[in-house]
Structures are given as C-alpha cells and as structure tokens.
C-alpha cells in the first residue's frame, strides 16, 4: 500500500461533470489499496473572475483582503469534490489551507510555506478517509489567510507530499506529461518517460508551463517523486525524480522557450567598480527580476551593459534607467521588447562537447541572428528576435533528433 498525493488543476475540475470524473478516478486509485490525499485548484476561470471582482474596488487590490477573496475559489472545489466522493460511498473530508494549518510567511499574494501540521490528515487516513485539501493557500502566524501565487496548488501538493512522506505526488493536468518541447509548436515533440529534478527545474524556470518552479524546488529539496499525468486520458505520464546514475542520459532532454522577454542595453557606461550594482540596484528594489546579463569592455574606458527582464516590467525598468542616465554618465539607453529566449536543457551536456556549435549552426542555417548567449552546466540559452521563435525551436528540435529516443 502506498500513500499518494494527487493534485487536480482548474481544467480538471472545471465543471461538476469534470469533478464527478475526478471522483471516479480517485476511487479507482483507492481501490488499488492506496491512501489518498487530494489537492485541488479553483475551477477553471474562477480565479480570473475573482480578480476582476477585486479590481472593482481598486487596482491593485488590498493585499490581505485579496487573499481572503482568492482563497474562496479552492474552497468551492474541495467541498464539491468531497460531496461527489461521498455520493459514491467513498468517505471524504475537505480542508482549507488554514484548517490543515499550512503555515506560511506573511507575504500576501505570494506567500512561502514554512510548516505543515499533518496530524489531522494522518488521523483521517487511518480511518480510511480520502482527504481533500485546498491548494494555493495557507495561513500565517497571525491567523491571516495567505495565497501562494499563480500555480501555487502544485506547490501545495508537493509540500504536503513531503510533509506526509508520500510515495509519489501525482499532478493531473490538461497535458499527459513533459514533452521535449511544446507540441503546439513542434507536432513531432515526444513525451518523456522520465526527467530528473535538475532538468525540470531548468525547464520550468526557462518557460515550460507544465509545473510551477517552486513545486519542483520543493520536490528536489525533499526528494519527492512527481508524476505529471493527464486528467483526460490514460497513460503513464512523466516521472520527475532524482537523477539515476544507472540510466542512460539523453544528450538534450528538451527545449524550453519564453516569449515574454525584453532587453535593455546601456551604451557608454563608465568602466569602474560598483557600476553593475548602481545600474541594477534600483531595478532590484522595484522587484524586477533580471535574467541574462552581458557586459562588454570598450576601448575608451567605457562598457556596454545589457540585461533582460520580463516584458511586463520593460516600461518600468526603462523609466528607472532613464532617471539614472545623468547620474551614472551613461551615453545612451536602448530597449527592445520584441525578443524571445530559446534554451536547450539536458544533463547529458556535462559529458559532451559541441552542443553549442550544433545549436548555433542550426540557427544560422535558418538565418536567425543570436543577440545574447547564456550557459550553465546543463543549459544553453540564446536570445533572438521574437518573429523567429517557432522557426528556431523547430530547427533545434530537428538538429538534436528530439523526436527520436537518442541516448548516450
């Protein structure tokens, strides 16, 4: 008998019919002798509806009250799913994040989980009850309801699996696993049977929308195996687990991409100690995340400094830099919010040379100019013009034979 945590996303519970189907799936899993804790999101579209309601009284809304409002979405789902299970003769009990006592910090709208009280859950499991928990939410030490940010139900599920020492955390969604890249861009993309935590962390951070990055961080930290499955069709999905040295390693496991990039370039920056901090300090203070950074040394004692930010932060970052131009002695600032990032990911890179040159040649053969390059031990990322994104992804998918199971 195994203890399994299952998580169902908004599309999986988007209607009473879908909730009934989820109840049937839960009962089928339970019939195999497994103990079950189920984490659910709000019904699809519900969170967006609540956000629009909140904007009626101010944008941005008051953070604490916004969390109180948003947390009601999952509360509807846990009660309906518990009712569906009970109507089928399956004992079930619902819990909000506060009732479980998923303790978080006090950062409203993007809180982080600190501790989980698993006493009540274990007691229910011993009685043969299916425990249904609201994802995406918790409570701080002062009793305030908090939410974990978009996609936070994935994090809730993995955190519960870690606290309960579950055998597996199954994430049910509208895709049947992790693919070599987005099948909507490359129809030949192949579903991966398994991928390691390190690769999935890179894929999630680089634009893959399958899992929220914080959930993968949690799973990696506490060694919780995750399986990504489809709510709409049967299959083994993709197992995300620790790297297994006995397994053959694919040269490249996948291609991630992100359309939401923008680039800022500062020309003629004085080449002196502390200049990078002076440029990026105010950017960080404005809670703008910086991704890729390139600094070039000029021949006249100046440097050119380029970095990328999310496209939503482009205007804000540009305004900050323009206000600093005179103080820092910057000659010119250029911006570009029509770029995209493509990244190759694979632990097989550690033991192979020539991957970068293959990548660059594939893009060059399609006439795609590379604007920026960033590398790590298992990743190579390039910035290109956004109009070439899909062409570039398809070219790289072909160049590295990702439609075939090529192994080391």
Secondary structure, DSSP 4 states (H G I P E B T S, - for coil): --EEEEEE-TTTTSSHHHHHHHHHHHHHHHTTT-EEEEEE-PPTTHHHHHHHHHHTT-SSPPHHHHHHHHHHHHHHHHHHHHHHHHHTT--EEEE-HHHHTEEE-S-TTS--EEEE--HHHHHHHHTTPEEEEESSEEE-TTS-EEE--TTHHHHHHHHHHHHHT-SEEEEEESSSS-BSS-TTT-TT--B-SEEEHHHHHHHHHTT--SS-HHHHHHHHHHT--EEEEESSS----EEEE---TTS---S--EEEEEEEEEEEEEEEEE--TTHHHHHHHHHHHTTPPEEEEEEEE-TTSEEEEEEEEEGGGHHHHHHHHHHHHHHHT--EEEEEEEEEEEEEE-GGGGG-S-HHHHHHHHHHHTTPPP-EEEEETTEEEEEEEGGGHHHHHHHHHHHTTTTS----
